[in-house]
Amino acid sequence: MQTDTLTYNAQQIAEWQESGDYDYNRELVGSQMNLLEWIMRKIEEFMDELFSGISSDTKYTLYVIAALLLLFFIIFVVVKLKPKLFRREEKSELEYKEVEDTIYGIDFDSQISAAKDRKDWFEAVRLIYLDTLRFLSDNGKITWQPWKPPMQYTSEMPNDAFRDMTRQFVKVRYGNYEASEENVNEMEEWQRSLKSSFTSVEKGGQHE
């Protein structure tokens, strides 16, 4: 009778199964891990080796401490590299407020002058443009409506100076552009040019 040389050592098999050295499935599945999972696996293996021989409760406590230290380190690096993420941006000295754009019931001369005195260039640009719309509306060159977009008025009143004024107004009023004294001076110059063109037309009509 032939002796069966294949024997099953249950204790030895159990030891092999518990040992990570023979976990070949892990190598096959590893390619399916994303980068974060792979990093976490390596950290876990490193921690297991570092704290080998320590009780489970103590090991868990050390894991928590290590995780907190790592978290604090990441926050420290992020704060150093990107401080604005954790700090409220300082508001501009010229914090623009939403205002209703209307051309009626406003003393434009006094309000424009007051805005310039307090160096509120945004408000000065806005008022000069609205004053111009009021002038054009009173002279029948445009039909003002509160819902109309500014660029629509340039098709009703094709004029280079008025077109430049409209672009400036849109940029300051809706484009989050910080107005300056120079912008105000430009608006006033364009307004004078626009009004003078009306005067020239009227004089020409009177001579005919």
C-alpha positions as CSV (number, residue, x, y, z in Angstrom):
1,M,0.0,0.0,0.0
2,Q,1.4,3.4,-1.1
3,T,1.8,6.0,1.7
4,D,0.0,9.4,1.0
5,T,2.7,12.0,1.4
6,L,0.3,14.9,1.1
7,T,-0.8,16.0,4.6
8,Y,-2.8,19.0,5.7
9,N,-1.2,21.0,8.6
10,A,-4.1,23.3,9.7
11,Q,-1.9,25.3,12.1
12,Q,0.7,26.0,9.5
13,I,-2.0,27.1,6.9
14,A,-3.6,29.4,9.5
15,E,-0.2,31.1,10.2
16,W,0.3,31.6,6.4
17,Q,-3.1,33.1,6.0
18,E,-2.5,35.6,8.9
19,S,0.9,36.6,7.5
20,G,0.8,39.4,4.9
21,D,3.8,37.9,3.2
22,Y,1.5,35.4,1.4
23,D,-1.4,37.7,0.7
24,Y,-1.1,37.6,-3.1
25,N,-4.6,38.7,-3.7
26,R,-3.6,42.1,-2.2
27,E,-1.1,42.5,-5.0
28,L,-3.7,41.8,-7.6
29,V,-6.3,44.1,-6.2
30,G,-3.7,46.9,-5.6
31,S,-3.9,48.0,-9.2
32,Q,-7.6,48.8,-8.7
33,M,-6.9,51.2,-5.8
34,N,-6.9,54.9,-6.3
35,L,-3.9,57.0,-5.0
36,L,-5.5,57.9,-1.7
37,E,-6.4,54.3,-0.9
38,W,-2.9,53.2,-1.8
39,I,-1.4,55.9,0.5
40,M,-3.7,54.9,3.4
41,R,-2.7,51.3,2.9
42,K,1.0,52.1,3.1
43,I,0.4,54.3,6.1
44,E,-1.5,51.5,7.8
45,E,1.3,49.0,7.1
46,F,3.9,51.4,8.4
47,M,1.9,52.0,11.6
48,D,1.4,48.2,12.1
49,E,5.2,47.7,11.8
50,L,6.0,50.7,14.0
51,F,3.6,49.7,16.8
52,S,4.0,45.9,16.5
53,G,3.9,44.1,19.8
54,I,1.6,46.8,21.4
55,S,-1.8,46.1,22.7
56,S,-4.8,46.9,20.5
57,D,-6.1,49.7,22.8
58,T,-2.8,51.4,23.0
59,K,-2.3,51.0,19.2
60,Y,-5.7,52.6,18.6
61,T,-4.8,55.6,20.8
62,L,-1.5,56.0,19.0
63,Y,-3.3,55.9,15.6
64,V,-5.6,58.7,16.7
65,I,-2.7,60.8,18.0
66,A,-0.7,60.3,14.7
67,A,-3.8,61.2,12.6
68,L,-4.3,64.4,14.6
69,L,-0.7,65.4,14.2
70,L,-0.9,64.7,10.5
71,L,-4.1,66.8,10.3
72,F,-2.5,69.7,12.2
73,F,0.6,69.5,9.9
74,I,-1.6,69.7,6.7
75,I,-3.6,72.6,8.1
76,F,-0.3,74.4,9.0
77,V,1.1,73.9,5.5
78,V,-2.1,75.1,3.8
79,V,-2.4,78.2,6.1
80,K,1.2,79.1,5.2
81,L,0.8,78.6,1.5
82,K,-2.8,79.9,1.1
83,P,-3.4,82.3,4.0
84,K,-6.3,83.9,2.2
85,L,-8.4,80.7,2.5
86,F,-8.5,81.3,6.3
87,R,-8.7,85.0,6.4
88,R,-11.5,87.3,5.4
89,E,-10.5,89.7,2.7
90,E,-10.5,93.3,3.7
91,K,-13.3,95.3,2.2
92,S,-12.4,98.0,-0.2
93,E,-12.5,101.5,1.1
94,L,-15.0,102.2,-1.6
95,E,-17.6,99.6,-0.8
96,Y,-20.1,100.0,-3.5
97,K,-23.8,99.7,-2.6
98,E,-26.6,98.5,-4.8
99,V,-28.6,101.5,-5.8
100,E,-31.6,102.1,-8.0
101,D,-30.8,103.8,-11.2
102,T,-33.5,106.4,-12.0
103,I,-33.4,109.7,-13.8
104,Y,-36.3,111.4,-12.0
105,G,-36.5,113.3,-8.7
106,I,-32.7,113.8,-8.5
107,D,-30.9,117.1,-8.2
108,F,-28.0,115.9,-10.4
109,D,-25.8,119.1,-10.1
110,S,-25.7,119.1,-6.3
111,Q,-25.4,115.3,-5.9
112,I,-22.6,115.0,-8.5
113,S,-20.8,117.8,-6.7
114,A,-21.3,116.1,-3.3
115,A,-20.0,112.8,-4.6
116,K,-16.9,114.4,-6.0
117,D,-16.3,116.3,-2.8
118,R,-16.3,113.0,-0.8
119,K,-14.3,111.3,-3.6
120,D,-17.0,108.8,-4.3
121,W,-16.0,108.3,-7.9
122,F,-18.4,105.4,-8.4
123,E,-21.4,107.5,-7.5
124,A,-20.1,110.4,-9.6
125,V,-19.8,108.3,-12.7
126,R,-23.2,106.8,-12.1
127,L,-24.9,110.2,-11.6
128,I,-23.2,111.8,-14.6
129,Y,-24.5,109.0,-16.8
130,L,-28.0,109.2,-15.4
131,D,-28.0,112.9,-15.8
132,T,-27.1,112.4,-19.5
133,L,-29.9,110.0,-19.9
134,R,-32.3,112.6,-18.4
135,F,-30.9,115.2,-20.9
136,L,-31.4,112.8,-23.9
137,S,-34.9,111.8,-22.7
138,D,-36.0,115.4,-22.2
139,N,-34.8,116.2,-25.7
140,G,-36.7,113.2,-27.2
141,K,-33.5,111.4,-28.3
142,I,-34.2,108.3,-26.2
143,T,-37.2,106.6,-24.6
144,W,-36.0,106.0,-21.0
145,Q,-37.4,102.9,-19.2
146,P,-36.0,101.5,-15.9
147,W,-35.8,97.9,-17.4
148,K,-33.8,98.9,-20.5
149,P,-30.1,97.8,-20.6
150,P,-27.7,100.8,-21.1
151,M,-26.4,99.6,-24.4
152,Q,-29.9,99.8,-25.9
153,Y,-29.8,103.6,-25.6
154,T,-26.7,103.7,-27.8
155,S,-28.8,102.3,-30.7
156,E,-31.5,105.0,-30.1
157,M,-28.8,107.7,-29.9
158,P,-25.8,106.8,-32.1
159,N,-23.1,109.2,-30.9
160,D,-19.5,108.4,-30.2
161,A,-19.3,110.4,-26.9
162,F,-22.5,108.8,-25.6
163,R,-21.2,105.3,-26.6
164,D,-18.0,105.9,-24.7
165,M,-20.0,107.1,-21.7
166,T,-22.2,104.0,-21.8
167,R,-19.2,101.7,-21.9
168,Q,-17.6,103.5,-18.9
169,F,-20.9,103.4,-16.9
170,V,-21.4,99.6,-17.6
171,K,-17.8,98.8,-16.6
172,V,-18.1,100.7,-13.3
173,R,-21.7,100.0,-12.5
174,Y,-21.9,96.3,-13.3
175,G,-18.3,95.2,-14.0
176,N,-16.9,95.5,-10.5
177,Y,-14.4,98.1,-11.8
178,E,-13.1,100.5,-9.2
179,A,-13.8,104.0,-10.5
180,S,-11.3,106.8,-10.3
181,E,-11.2,110.6,-10.6
182,E,-9.9,110.2,-14.1
183,N,-13.0,108.2,-15.0
184,V,-15.2,111.0,-13.7
185,N,-13.3,113.6,-15.7
186,E,-13.7,111.5,-18.8
187,M,-17.5,111.2,-18.2
188,E,-17.8,115.0,-17.8
189,E,-15.8,115.6,-21.0
190,W,-17.9,113.2,-23.0
191,Q,-21.1,114.7,-21.6
192,R,-19.9,118.2,-22.6
193,S,-19.1,116.9,-26.1
194,L,-22.5,115.3,-26.4
195,K,-24.4,118.4,-25.3
196,S,-22.3,120.7,-27.5
197,S,-23.2,118.6,-30.5
198,F,-26.9,119.3,-29.7
199,T,-26.1,123.0,-29.5
200,S,-24.3,122.9,-32.9
201,V,-27.3,121.2,-34.5
202,E,-29.7,123.7,-33.0
203,K,-27.6,126.7,-34.2
204,G,-27.3,125.2,-37.7
205,G,-31.1,124.7,-37.8
206,Q,-31.7,128.3,-36.8
207,H,-29.5,129.6,-39.7
208,E,-31.4,127.7,-42.3
